[in-house]
């Protein structure tokens, strides 16, 4: 039986195309050392988007 590598916590599947950006040397390794870094980064991106949405006055 194949082992399930990743089980998302939400009910909506993630986009198949990843968001990518360049970082300074060493950042990738440091980021991977942060506990639960992927989920925390997703939360941060969601907040960043909400904070920068145009305000309807």
C-alpha distance matrix in Angstrom:
0.0 3.8 6.5 9.3 12.4 15.1 16.0 19.6 22.1 24.1 23.6 24.8 22.6 24.0 26.0 24.2 27.3 27.7 31.1 32.4 35.6 37.3 37.9 40.1 39.0 37.1 36.1 32.5 31.9 33.9 32.0 28.6 30.1 30.8 28.5 26.6 28.6 26.7 27.2 30.7 31.6 30.4 32.7 35.5 35.3 35.4 38.5 40.1 39.9 41.3 44.1 45.1 45.1 48.6 50.6 52.2 55.7
3.8 0.0 3.8 6.5 9.1 12.0 13.4 17.0 19.8 21.8 21.7 22.4 19.9 20.9 22.7 20.8 23.8 24.1 27.5 28.6 31.8 33.4 34.1 36.4 35.3 33.5 32.6 28.9 28.5 30.5 28.6 25.2 27.0 27.8 25.7 23.8 25.4 23.4 24.2 27.7 28.3 27.2 29.7 32.3 32.0 32.3 35.5 36.9 36.7 38.3 41.0 41.9 42.0 45.5 47.6 49.4 52.9
6.5 3.8 0.0 3.8 6.1 9.2 10.9 14.6 17.2 19.7 20.1 21.0 18.7 19.5 21.7 20.1 22.9 22.7 25.8 26.9 29.9 31.5 31.8 34.0 33.0 30.9 29.9 26.3 25.7 27.5 25.5 22.2 23.7 24.4 22.1 20.3 22.1 20.4 21.1 24.5 25.4 24.6 26.9 29.5 29.5 29.9 32.9 34.3 34.4 36.0 38.5 39.6 40.0 43.6 45.5 47.5 50.9
9.3 6.5 3.8 0.0 3.8 5.8 7.2 10.8 13.6 15.9 16.4 17.3 15.0 15.9 18.3 17.2 20.1 19.8 22.9 24.3 27.4 29.3 29.8 32.2 31.5 29.6 28.1 24.6 24.4 25.9 23.6 20.5 22.2 22.4 20.1 17.8 19.6 17.5 17.9 21.5 22.3 21.2 23.4 26.2 26.1 26.3 29.3 30.9 30.9 32.3 35.0 36.0 36.3 39.9 41.8 43.7 47.1
12.4 9.1 6.1 3.8 0.0 3.8 6.9 10.1 13.0 15.6 16.7 17.2 14.7 14.6 16.9 15.7 18.1 17.2 20.1 21.2 24.1 25.8 26.1 28.5 27.8 25.8 24.3 20.9 20.6 22.2 19.9 16.8 18.7 19.1 17.1 14.9 16.3 14.4 15.3 18.7 19.3 18.6 21.1 23.6 23.5 24.2 27.1 28.4 28.6 30.3 32.7 33.8 34.3 38.0 40.0 42.2 45.5
15.1 12.0 9.2 5.8 3.8 0.0 3.8 6.4 9.5 11.9 13.3 13.7 11.5 11.4 14.2 13.7 16.2 15.2 17.9 19.5 22.4 24.5 24.9 27.5 27.3 25.4 23.4 20.2 20.4 21.5 18.7 16.1 18.1 17.8 15.7 12.8 14.3 11.9 12.2 15.8 16.5 15.4 17.7 20.4 20.3 20.7 23.6 25.1 25.2 26.8 29.3 30.4 30.9 34.5 36.5 38.6 41.9
16.0 13.4 10.9 7.2 6.9 3.8 0.0 3.8 6.5 8.9 10.2 11.4 10.0 10.9 14.2 14.5 17.4 16.7 19.2 21.3 24.2 26.7 27.1 29.9 29.9 28.0 25.7 22.7 23.1 23.8 20.7 18.4 20.2 19.2 16.7 13.5 15.3 12.9 12.1 15.8 17.0 15.2 17.0 20.2 20.2 19.9 22.8 24.7 24.6 25.7 28.4 29.8 30.0 33.6 35.2 37.1 40.4
19.6 17.0 14.6 10.8 10.1 6.4 3.8 0.0 3.8 5.5 7.5 8.3 7.5 8.2 11.9 13.1 15.7 15.0 17.0 19.5 22.4 25.1 25.6 28.6 29.2 27.5 24.8 22.1 22.9 23.2 19.9 18.2 20.2 18.6 16.3 12.6 14.0 11.2 9.7 13.4 14.5 12.2 13.8 17.1 16.9 16.3 19.3 21.3 21.1 22.0 24.8 26.2 26.2 29.8 31.4 33.3 36.6
22.1 19.8 17.2 13.6 13.0 9.5 6.5 3.8 0.0 3.8 6.8 8.8 9.6 10.5 14.3 16.2 18.6 17.5 19.0 21.6 24.1 26.9 27.1 30.0 30.7 28.8 25.9 23.6 24.4 24.1 20.7 19.3 20.8 18.7 16.0 12.4 14.3 12.0 9.4 12.6 14.4 12.1 12.6 16.3 16.7 15.5 18.0 20.6 20.5 20.8 23.6 25.5 25.5 29.1 30.2 32.0 35.1
24.1 21.8 19.7 15.9 15.6 11.9 8.9 5.5 3.8 0.0 3.8 5.6 7.5 9.0 12.6 15.1 17.5 17.0 18.3 21.4 24.1 27.2 27.7 30.9 32.0 30.5 27.4 25.2 26.4 26.1 22.5 21.6 23.4 21.1 18.8 15.0 16.3 13.6 10.8 13.8 15.1 12.0 12.4 16.1 15.9 14.0 16.8 19.5 18.7 18.8 22.0 23.6 23.1 26.6 27.7 29.2 32.4
23.6 21.7 20.1 16.4 16.7 13.3 10.2 7.5 6.8 3.8 0.0 3.8 6.5 9.4 12.6 15.0 17.8 18.1 19.9 23.2 26.1 29.4 30.3 33.7 34.8 33.5 30.4 28.1 29.4 29.4 25.8 24.8 26.8 24.7 22.4 18.6 19.7 16.8 14.4 17.5 18.3 15.0 15.6 19.2 18.5 16.4 19.4 21.9 20.6 20.6 24.0 25.4 24.4 27.6 28.8 29.8 33.2
24.8 22.4 21.0 17.3 17.2 13.7 11.4 8.3 8.8 5.6 3.8 0.0 3.8 6.4 9.2 11.9 14.6 15.2 16.9 20.4 23.5 26.9 28.2 31.7 33.1 32.1 29.0 26.7 28.5 28.6 24.9 24.1 26.6 24.6 22.8 19.0 19.4 16.1 14.2 17.2 17.2 13.6 14.8 18.0 16.7 14.7 18.1 20.1 18.4 18.8 22.4 23.3 22.1 25.3 26.8 28.0 31.5
22.6 19.9 18.7 15.0 14.7 11.5 10.0 7.5 9.6 7.5 6.5 3.8 0.0 3.8 6.5 8.5 11.6 12.5 14.8 18.1 21.5 24.8 26.3 29.8 30.9 30.1 27.3 24.6 26.4 27.0 23.4 22.4 25.1 23.6 22.1 18.3 18.5 14.9 13.8 17.1 16.7 13.4 15.5 18.4 16.8 15.6 19.3 20.7 19.2 20.3 23.7 24.2 23.4 26.7 28.6 30.0 33.6
24.0 20.9 19.5 15.9 14.6 11.4 10.9 8.2 10.5 9.0 9.4 6.4 3.8 0.0 3.8 6.3 8.6 8.9 11.1 14.4 17.7 21.1 22.6 26.2 27.4 26.7 23.9 21.2 23.3 24.0 20.4 19.6 22.6 21.2 20.2 16.5 16.0 12.2 11.8 14.9 13.8 10.7 13.4 15.8 13.9 13.4 17.1 18.1 16.8 18.5 21.6 21.9 21.5 24.8 27.1 28.8 32.4
26.0 22.7 21.7 18.3 16.9 14.2 14.2 11.9 14.3 12.6 12.6 9.2 6.5 3.8 0.0 3.8 5.5 6.9 9.2 12.6 16.1 19.6 21.7 25.4 26.8 26.6 23.9 21.3 23.9 24.8 21.3 20.8 24.1 22.9 22.5 19.1 17.9 14.1 14.3 17.0 15.1 12.2 15.2 17.0 14.3 14.2 18.0 18.3 16.5 18.7 21.8 21.4 20.8 24.0 26.6 28.3 32.0
24.2 20.8 20.1 17.2 15.7 13.7 14.5 13.1 16.2 15.1 15.0 11.9 8.5 6.3 3.8 0.0 3.8 6.3 9.7 12.4 16.1 19.3 21.7 25.2 26.2 26.1 23.8 20.9 23.3 24.8 21.6 20.6 24.2 23.6 23.3 20.1 18.9 15.2 16.1 19.0 17.0 14.7 18.0 19.6 17.0 17.4 21.2 21.2 19.6 22.1 25.0 24.4 24.1 27.1 30.0 31.7 35.4
27.3 23.8 22.9 20.1 18.1 16.2 17.4 15.7 18.6 17.5 17.8 14.6 11.6 8.6 5.5 3.8 0.0 3.8 6.7 9.3 12.9 16.2 18.8 22.4 23.6 24.1 21.8 19.1 21.9 23.5 20.4 19.9 23.6 23.2 23.5 20.6 18.7 15.2 16.6 18.9 16.3 14.3 17.9 18.7 15.7 16.8 20.4 19.7 18.2 21.1 23.6 22.6 22.6 25.5 28.6 30.6 34.2
27.7 24.1 22.7 19.8 17.2 15.2 16.7 15.0 17.5 17.0 18.1 15.2 12.5 8.9 6.9 6.3 3.8 0.0 3.8 6.2 9.9 13.1 15.4 19.0 20.3 20.5 18.1 15.5 18.4 19.7 16.6 16.4 20.1 19.6 20.2 17.5 15.3 12.0 13.9 15.8 12.9 11.6 15.3 15.8 13.1 14.8 18.1 17.3 16.5 19.7 21.8 21.0 21.6 24.8 27.8 30.2 33.6
31.1 27.5 25.8 22.9 20.1 17.9 19.2 17.0 19.0 18.3 19.9 16.9 14.8 11.1 9.2 9.7 6.7 3.8 0.0 3.8 7.0 10.6 13.0 16.7 18.5 19.1 16.3 14.4 17.8 18.6 15.5 16.2 19.7 18.9 20.0 17.6 14.8 11.9 13.8 14.8 11.4 10.5 14.0 13.6 10.6 12.9 15.8 14.4 13.8 17.3 19.0 17.9 18.9 22.0 25.1 27.7 31.1
32.4 28.6 26.9 24.3 21.2 19.5 21.3 19.5 21.6 21.4 23.2 20.4 18.1 14.4 12.6 12.4 9.3 6.2 3.8 0.0 3.8 7.0 9.7 13.4 15.1 16.0 13.6 11.8 15.4 16.6 14.0 14.9 18.5 18.2 19.9 18.1 14.9 12.7 15.3 15.9 12.3 12.6 15.9 14.9 12.4 15.4 17.8 15.9 15.9 19.6 20.7 19.5 21.0 24.0 27.2 30.1 33.2
35.6 31.8 29.9 27.4 24.1 22.4 24.2 22.4 24.1 24.1 26.1 23.5 21.5 17.7 16.1 16.1 12.9 9.9 7.0 3.8 0.0 3.8 6.6 10.3 12.6 14.0 11.6 10.8 14.6 15.4 13.3 15.0 18.3 18.0 20.4 19.1 15.5 14.2 16.8 16.5 12.8 13.9 16.8 14.9 12.8 16.2 17.9 15.4 16.1 19.8 20.2 18.9 20.9 23.7 26.9 30.0 32.9
37.3 33.4 31.5 29.3 25.8 24.5 26.7 25.1 26.9 27.2 29.4 26.9 24.8 21.1 19.6 19.3 16.2 13.1 10.6 7.0 3.8 0.0 3.8 7.0 9.3 11.4 9.6 9.5 13.2 14.1 12.9 14.9 17.8 18.2 21.0 20.4 16.7 16.1 19.1 18.4 14.9 16.7 19.4 17.2 15.6 19.2 20.5 18.0 19.1 22.7 22.7 21.4 23.8 26.4 29.5 32.8 35.5
37.9 34.1 31.8 29.8 26.1 24.9 27.1 25.6 27.1 27.7 30.3 28.2 26.3 22.6 21.7 21.7 18.8 15.4 13.0 9.7 6.6 3.8 0.0 3.8 6.5 8.2 6.2 7.3 10.7 11.1 10.4 12.9 15.3 15.7 19.0 19.0 15.3 15.5 18.5 17.3 14.2 16.7 19.0 16.6 15.8 19.6 20.4 18.0 19.8 23.2 22.7 22.0 24.7 27.5 30.3 33.8 36.2
40.1 36.4 34.0 32.2 28.5 27.5 29.9 28.6 30.0 30.9 33.7 31.7 29.8 26.2 25.4 25.2 22.4 19.0 16.7 13.4 10.3 7.0 3.8 0.0 3.8 6.3 5.8 8.1 10.6 10.8 11.4 14.0 15.7 16.6 20.1 20.8 17.3 18.1 21.2 19.7 16.9 19.8 21.8 19.2 18.9 22.7 23.1 20.7 22.9 26.1 25.3 24.6 27.6 30.3 32.9 36.5 38.8
39.0 35.3 33.0 31.5 27.8 27.3 29.9 29.2 30.7 32.0 34.8 33.1 30.9 27.4 26.8 26.2 23.6 20.3 18.5 15.1 12.6 9.3 6.5 3.8 0.0 3.8 5.7 7.4 8.8 9.8 11.4 13.2 14.7 16.4 20.0 21.1 17.8 18.9 22.2 21.0 18.6 21.6 23.8 21.6 21.5 25.3 25.9 23.8 26.0 29.2 28.6 28.1 31.0 33.8 36.4 40.0 42.3
37.1 33.5 30.9 29.6 25.8 25.4 28.0 27.5 28.8 30.5 33.5 32.1 30.1 26.7 26.6 26.1 24.1 20.5 19.1 16.0 14.0 11.4 8.2 6.3 3.8 0.0 3.8 5.5 5.6 6.4 8.7 10.3 11.2 13.2 16.8 18.4 15.4 17.0 20.3 19.1 17.3 20.5 22.5 20.6 21.1 24.7 25.2 23.7 26.1 29.0 28.5 28.5 31.5 34.5 36.9 40.5 42.9
36.1 32.6 29.9 28.1 24.3 23.4 25.7 24.8 25.9 27.4 30.4 29.0 27.3 23.9 23.9 23.8 21.8 18.1 16.3 13.6 11.6 9.6 6.2 5.8 5.7 3.8 0.0 3.8 5.5 5.1 6.0 8.6 9.9 11.0 14.6 15.7 12.4 14.0 17.1 15.7 13.6 16.9 18.9 16.8 17.3 21.0 21.4 19.9 22.4 25.3 24.8 24.9 27.9 31.0 33.3 36.9 39.3
32.5 28.9 26.3 24.6 20.9 20.2 22.7 22.1 23.6 25.2 28.1 26.7 24.6 21.2 21.3 20.9 19.1 15.5 14.4 11.8 10.8 9.5 7.3 8.1 7.4 5.5 3.8 0.0 3.8 5.5 5.2 6.3 8.8 10.3 13.4 14.1 10.9 11.9 15.4 14.8 12.8 15.7 18.1 16.8 16.9 20.4 21.5 20.3 22.4 25.4 25.5 25.6 28.2 31.5 34.0 37.4 40.0
31.9 28.5 25.7 24.4 20.6 20.4 23.1 22.9 24.4 26.4 29.4 28.5 26.4 23.3 23.9 23.3 21.9 18.4 17.8 15.4 14.6 13.2 10.7 10.6 8.8 5.6 5.5 3.8 0.0 3.8 5.5 5.2 6.5 9.2 12.3 13.8 11.4 13.1 16.5 15.9 14.7 17.8 20.0 18.9 19.6 22.9 23.9 23.1 25.4 28.1 28.1 28.6 31.3 34.6 36.9 40.3 42.9
33.9 30.5 27.5 25.9 22.2 21.5 23.8 23.2 24.1 26.1 29.4 28.6 27.0 24.0 24.8 24.8 23.5 19.7 18.6 16.6 15.4 14.1 11.1 10.8 9.8 6.4 5.1 5.5 3.8 0.0 3.8 5.5 5.2 6.9 10.6 12.6 10.1 12.7 15.6 14.2 13.4 16.9 18.4 17.0 18.4 21.6 22.0 21.3 24.0 26.5 26.2 27.0 29.9 33.2 35.2 38.7 41.1
32.0 28.6 25.5 23.6 19.9 18.7 20.7 19.9 20.7 22.5 25.8 24.9 23.4 20.4 21.3 21.6 20.4 16.6 15.5 14.0 13.3 12.9 10.4 11.4 11.4 8.7 6.0 5.2 5.5 3.8 0.0 3.8 5.3 5.4 8.8 9.8 6.7 9.0 12.0 10.7 9.7 13.1 14.8 13.6 14.9 18.1 18.7 18.3 20.8 23.2 23.2 24.1 26.7 30.2 32.2 35.7 38.2
28.6 25.2 22.2 20.5 16.8 16.1 18.4 18.2 19.3 21.6 24.8 24.1 22.4 19.6 20.8 20.6 19.9 16.4 16.2 14.9 15.0 14.9 12.9 14.0 13.2 10.3 8.6 6.3 5.2 5.5 3.8 0.0 3.8 5.5 7.7 8.7 6.6 8.5 11.8 11.6 11.1 14.0 16.0 15.7 16.8 19.6 20.8 20.7 22.9 25.3 25.8 26.7 29.0 32.6 34.7 38.0 40.6
30.1 27.0 23.7 22.2 18.7 18.1 20.2 20.2 20.8 23.4 26.8 26.6 25.1 22.6 24.1 24.2 23.6 20.1 19.7 18.5 18.3 17.8 15.3 15.7 14.7 11.2 9.9 8.8 6.5 5.2 5.3 3.8 0.0 3.8 6.3 8.9 7.9 10.9 13.4 12.6 13.0 16.2 17.5 17.1 18.9 21.6 22.2 22.4 25.0 27.0 27.2 28.5 31.0 34.6 36.4 39.7 42.2
30.8 27.8 24.4 22.4 19.1 17.8 19.2 18.6 18.7 21.1 24.7 24.6 23.6 21.2 22.9 23.6 23.2 19.6 18.9 18.2 18.0 18.2 15.7 16.6 16.4 13.2 11.0 10.3 9.2 6.9 5.4 5.5 3.8 0.0 3.8 6.4 5.3 9.0 10.7 9.3 10.3 13.5 14.3 14.0 16.2 18.6 19.0 19.5 22.2 23.9 24.1 25.7 28.2 31.8 33.4 36.7 39.0
28.5 25.7 22.1 20.1 17.1 15.7 16.7 16.3 16.0 18.8 22.4 22.8 22.1 20.2 22.5 23.3 23.5 20.2 20.0 19.9 20.4 21.0 19.0 20.1 20.0 16.8 14.6 13.4 12.3 10.6 8.8 7.7 6.3 3.8 0.0 3.8 5.4 8.6 9.4 8.7 10.9 13.4 13.8 14.5 16.9 18.6 19.2 20.4 22.9 24.2 24.7 26.7 28.8 32.5 33.9 37.0 39.4
26.6 23.8 20.3 17.8 14.9 12.8 13.5 12.6 12.4 15.0 18.6 19.0 18.3 16.5 19.1 20.1 20.6 17.5 17.6 18.1 19.1 20.4 19.0 20.8 21.1 18.4 15.7 14.1 13.8 12.6 9.8 8.7 8.9 6.4 3.8 0.0 3.8 5.7 5.8 6.3 8.7 10.3 11.0 12.4 14.5 15.8 16.9 18.4 20.4 21.7 22.7 24.7 26.4 30.2 31.6 34.5 37.2
28.6 25.4 22.1 19.6 16.3 14.3 15.3 14.0 14.3 16.3 19.7 19.4 18.5 16.0 17.9 18.9 18.7 15.3 14.8 14.9 15.5 16.7 15.3 17.3 17.8 15.4 12.4 10.9 11.4 10.1 6.7 6.6 7.9 5.3 5.4 3.8 0.0 3.8 5.6 5.1 5.9 8.5 9.9 10.3 12.0 14.1 15.2 16.0 18.2 19.9 20.7 22.3 24.3 28.0 29.7 32.8 35.5
26.7 23.4 20.4 17.5 14.4 11.9 12.9 11.2 12.0 13.6 16.8 16.1 14.9 12.2 14.1 15.2 15.2 12.0 11.9 12.7 14.2 16.1 15.5 18.1 18.9 17.0 14.0 11.9 13.1 12.7 9.0 8.5 10.9 9.0 8.6 5.7 3.8 0.0 3.8 5.5 5.1 6.2 8.7 9.9 10.6 12.4 14.4 15.2 16.6 18.6 20.0 21.2 22.8 26.5 28.5 31.4 34.3
27.2 24.2 21.1 17.9 15.3 12.2 12.1 9.7 9.4 10.8 14.4 14.2 13.8 11.8 14.3 16.1 16.6 13.9 13.8 15.3 16.8 19.1 18.5 21.2 22.2 20.3 17.1 15.4 16.5 15.6 12.0 11.8 13.4 10.7 9.4 5.8 5.6 3.8 0.0 3.8 5.4 5.1 6.3 8.7 9.9 10.6 12.5 14.2 15.5 16.8 18.5 20.2 21.5 25.3 26.8 29.5 32.4
30.7 27.7 24.5 21.5 18.7 15.8 15.8 13.4 12.6 13.8 17.5 17.2 17.1 14.9 17.0 19.0 18.9 15.8 14.8 15.9 16.5 18.4 17.3 19.7 21.0 19.1 15.7 14.8 15.9 14.2 10.7 11.6 12.6 9.3 8.7 6.3 5.1 5.5 3.8 0.0 3.8 5.4 5.1 6.2 8.7 9.9 10.7 12.3 14.4 15.5 16.5 18.5 20.3 24.0 25.4 28.4 31.0
31.6 28.3 25.4 22.3 19.3 16.5 17.0 14.5 14.4 15.1 18.3 17.2 16.7 13.8 15.1 17.0 16.3 12.9 11.4 12.3 12.8 14.9 14.2 16.9 18.6 17.3 13.6 12.8 14.7 13.4 9.7 11.1 13.0 10.3 10.9 8.7 5.9 5.1 5.4 3.8 0.0 3.8 5.4 5.0 6.1 8.6 9.9 10.3 12.3 14.3 15.2 16.5 18.5 22.2 24.0 27.1 29.9
30.4 27.2 24.6 21.2 18.6 15.4 15.2 12.2 12.1 12.0 15.0 13.6 13.4 10.7 12.2 14.7 14.3 11.6 10.5 12.6 13.9 16.7 16.7 19.8 21.6 20.5 16.9 15.7 17.8 16.9 13.1 14.0 16.2 13.5 13.4 10.3 8.5 6.2 5.1 5.4 3.8 0.0 3.8 5.4 5.1 6.2 8.7 9.8 10.7 12.5 14.3 15.5 16.8 20.6 22.4 25.2 28.2
32.7 29.7 26.9 23.4 21.1 17.7 17.0 13.8 12.6 12.4 15.6 14.8 15.5 13.4 15.2 18.0 17.9 15.3 14.0 15.9 16.8 19.4 19.0 21.8 23.8 22.5 18.9 18.1 20.0 18.4 14.8 16.0 17.5 14.3 13.8 11.0 9.9 8.7 6.3 5.1 5.4 3.8 0.0 3.8 5.5 5.1 6.3 8.6 10.0 10.7 12.3 14.4 15.7 19.5 20.7 23.5 26.3
35.5 32.3 29.5 26.2 23.6 20.4 20.2 17.1 16.3 16.1 19.2 18.0 18.4 15.8 17.0 19.6 18.7 15.8 13.6 14.9 14.9 17.2 16.6 19.2 21.6 20.6 16.8 16.8 18.9 17.0 13.6 15.7 17.1 14.0 14.5 12.4 10.3 9.9 8.7 6.2 5.0 5.4 3.8 0.0 3.8 5.4 5.1 6.1 8.6 9.9 10.5 12.3 14.4 18.1 19.5 22.7 25.3
35.3 32.0 29.5 26.1 23.5 20.3 20.2 16.9 16.7 15.9 18.5 16.7 16.8 13.9 14.3 17.0 15.7 13.1 10.6 12.4 12.8 15.6 15.8 18.9 21.5 21.1 17.3 16.9 19.6 18.4 14.9 16.8 18.9 16.2 16.9 14.5 12.0 10.6 9.9 8.7 6.1 5.1 5.5 3.8 0.0 3.8 5.4 5.0 6.2 8.7 9.9 10.7 12.4 16.1 18.1 21.2 24.1
35.4 32.3 29.9 26.3 24.2 20.7 19.9 16.3 15.5 14.0 16.4 14.7 15.6 13.4 14.2 17.4 16.8 14.8 12.9 15.4 16.2 19.2 19.6 22.7 25.3 24.7 21.0 20.4 22.9 21.6 18.1 19.6 21.6 18.6 18.6 15.8 14.1 12.4 10.6 9.9 8.6 6.2 5.1 5.4 3.8 0.0 3.8 5.5 5.3 6.3 8.7 10.1 10.9 14.7 16.3 19.0 22.0
38.5 35.5 32.9 29.3 27.1 23.6 22.8 19.3 18.0 16.8 19.4 18.1 19.3 17.1 18.0 21.2 20.4 18.1 15.8 17.8 17.9 20.5 20.4 23.1 25.9 25.2 21.4 21.5 23.9 22.0 18.7 20.8 22.2 19.0 19.2 16.9 15.2 14.4 12.5 10.7 9.9 8.7 6.3 5.1 5.4 3.8 0.0 3.8 5.4 5.1 6.0 8.6 10.1 13.7 14.7 17.8 20.3
40.1 36.9 34.3 30.9 28.4 25.1 24.7 21.3 20.6 19.5 21.9 20.1 20.7 18.1 18.3 21.2 19.7 17.3 14.4 15.9 15.4 18.0 18.0 20.7 23.8 23.7 19.9 20.3 23.1 21.3 18.3 20.7 22.4 19.5 20.4 18.4 16.0 15.2 14.2 12.3 10.3 9.8 8.6 6.1 5.0 5.5 3.8 0.0 3.8 5.6 5.2 6.3 8.8 12.3 14.0 17.4 19.9
39.9 36.7 34.4 30.9 28.6 25.2 24.6 21.1 20.5 18.7 20.6 18.4 19.2 16.8 16.5 19.6 18.2 16.5 13.8 15.9 16.1 19.1 19.8 22.9 26.0 26.1 22.4 22.4 25.4 24.0 20.8 22.9 25.0 22.2 22.9 20.4 18.2 16.6 15.5 14.4 12.3 10.7 10.0 8.6 6.2 5.3 5.4 3.8 0.0 3.8 5.5 5.2 6.2 10.0 12.2 15.2 18.2
41.3 38.3 36.0 32.3 30.3 26.8 25.7 22.0 20.8 18.8 20.6 18.8 20.3 18.5 18.7 22.1 21.1 19.7 17.3 19.6 19.8 22.7 23.2 26.1 29.2 29.0 25.3 25.4 28.1 26.5 23.2 25.3 27.0 23.9 24.2 21.7 19.9 18.6 16.8 15.5 14.3 12.5 10.7 9.9 8.7 6.3 5.1 5.6 3.8 0.0 3.8 5.4 5.4 8.9 10.0 12.9 15.7
44.1 41.0 38.5 35.0 32.7 29.3 28.4 24.8 23.6 22.0 24.0 22.4 23.7 21.6 21.8 25.0 23.6 21.8 19.0 20.7 20.2 22.7 22.7 25.3 28.6 28.5 24.8 25.5 28.1 26.2 23.2 25.8 27.2 24.1 24.7 22.7 20.7 20.0 18.5 16.5 15.2 14.3 12.3 10.5 9.9 8.7 6.0 5.2 5.5 3.8 0.0 3.8 5.8 8.6 9.4 12.8 15.0
45.1 41.9 39.6 36.0 33.8 30.4 29.8 26.2 25.5 23.6 25.4 23.3 24.2 21.9 21.4 24.4 22.6 21.0 17.9 19.5 18.9 21.4 22.0 24.6 28.1 28.5 24.9 25.6 28.6 27.0 24.1 26.7 28.5 25.7 26.7 24.7 22.3 21.2 20.2 18.5 16.5 15.5 14.4 12.3 10.7 10.1 8.6 6.3 5.2 5.4 3.8 0.0 3.8 6.4 8.4 12.0 14.4
45.1 42.0 40.0 36.3 34.3 30.9 30.0 26.2 25.5 23.1 24.4 22.1 23.4 21.5 20.8 24.1 22.6 21.6 18.9 21.0 20.9 23.8 24.7 27.6 31.0 31.5 27.9 28.2 31.3 29.9 26.7 29.0 31.0 28.2 28.8 26.4 24.3 22.8 21.5 20.3 18.5 16.8 15.7 14.4 12.4 10.9 10.1 8.8 6.2 5.4 5.8 3.8 0.0 3.8 6.3 9.2 12.3
48.6 45.5 43.6 39.9 38.0 34.5 33.6 29.8 29.1 26.6 27.6 25.3 26.7 24.8 24.0 27.1 25.5 24.8 22.0 24.0 23.7 26.4 27.5 30.3 33.8 34.5 31.0 31.5 34.6 33.2 30.2 32.6 34.6 31.8 32.5 30.2 28.0 26.5 25.3 24.0 22.2 20.6 19.5 18.1 16.1 14.7 13.7 12.3 10.0 8.9 8.6 6.4 3.8 0.0 3.8 6.5 9.3
50.6 47.6 45.5 41.8 40.0 36.5 35.2 31.4 30.2 27.7 28.8 26.8 28.6 27.1 26.6 30.0 28.6 27.8 25.1 27.2 26.9 29.5 30.3 32.9 36.4 36.9 33.3 34.0 36.9 35.2 32.2 34.7 36.4 33.4 33.9 31.6 29.7 28.5 26.8 25.4 24.0 22.4 20.7 19.5 18.1 16.3 14.7 14.0 12.2 10.0 9.4 8.4 6.3 3.8 0.0 3.8 6.1
52.2 49.4 47.5 43.7 42.2 38.6 37.1 33.3 32.0 29.2 29.8 28.0 30.0 28.8 28.3 31.7 30.6 30.2 27.7 30.1 30.0 32.8 33.8 36.5 40.0 40.5 36.9 37.4 40.3 38.7 35.7 38.0 39.7 36.7 37.0 34.5 32.8 31.4 29.5 28.4 27.1 25.2 23.5 22.7 21.2 19.0 17.8 17.4 15.2 12.9 12.8 12.0 9.2 6.5 3.8 0.0 3.8
55.7 52.9 50.9 47.1 45.5 41.9 40.4 36.6 35.1 32.4 33.2 31.5 33.6 32.4 32.0 35.4 34.2 33.6 31.1 33.2 32.9 35.5 36.2 38.8 42.3 42.9 39.3 40.0 42.9 41.1 38.2 40.6 42.2 39.0 39.4 37.2 35.5 34.3 32.4 31.0 29.9 28.2 26.3 25.3 24.1 22.0 20.3 19.9 18.2 15.7 15.0 14.4 12.3 9.3 6.1 3.8 0.0
